[in-house]
């Protein structure tokens, strides 16, 4: 993998600030990208499922009413 000098310098500064090294920082970054993509896949699957089987409007309205009655105000 090739990285330009400025990116390497930024990675080294961040790694030093976090008390780690560039390799560990890049491992964390790679894992974060994989995790984010896994979450995005799950979101897409959920949206597709709701498109195939939309929620019953009466059930949604009942859930909203129940939430309004039971969820404490922020």
N, C-alpha and C positions, 0 to 999 in steps of 0.2 A: 504494500500500500504506500502510495506516495502522498505526502502532505507538504504544502508550501511552508516556507520558513515562518511566516507570520502565524499561521495556524499552530505550528509546533510550539512557537513561543507562547501563544495564548494557552495552549494545553499545559505546558510546563508551569506557567504561573498559577493556573487553576489547581493543578495537582499539588503544587507546593502549599498553596493556601489551604487545601483540604487535607494535607498531611499524607499524601499518597504519591504514586508515580504515574507517569503517562500511560503505561500499559494497563494499570488498574483502572485509570480514568476512562480509557477507551473501552475496556471490558464493560464497565458500568454503562457507558453510553450505548454500546451495542445491545446490552440487555434492556435498557430503557426503550430503545427503538423496537425491539422484538415484543416487549410487553405492551407498548402503545399500539402496535399493529394487531396483536391478539385481542386487545380491548375493542379496537375499531372493527375487527371481524365479528366479534360478539354483538356489537351494536348493529352492524349490517344484518346479521342473522335475525336479531330481534325485530328490526324494522320489516324485514321480509316476511317474518311469521305473522306480524300484525296486518300486513297487506293481504296475506292469504286468508287470515281469519281475524277480521276486525273485531274490536271489542264491542260488546253489546252496549248501545248508548244508555239504556236504562241502568245497566250495571255501573257504568262510568258515573252517571248522575248520582246514584246511590252512594258510591264511594266518595264522591265529592262532598255530599251532604254529611256523611259520617265523619269525614276528615275535618270539616268545618266545625263540627260539634265536639270533637275529641282532641284535636291537635292544639296544644297550648300556643298562645301568641308569643311571638319572638320578643 
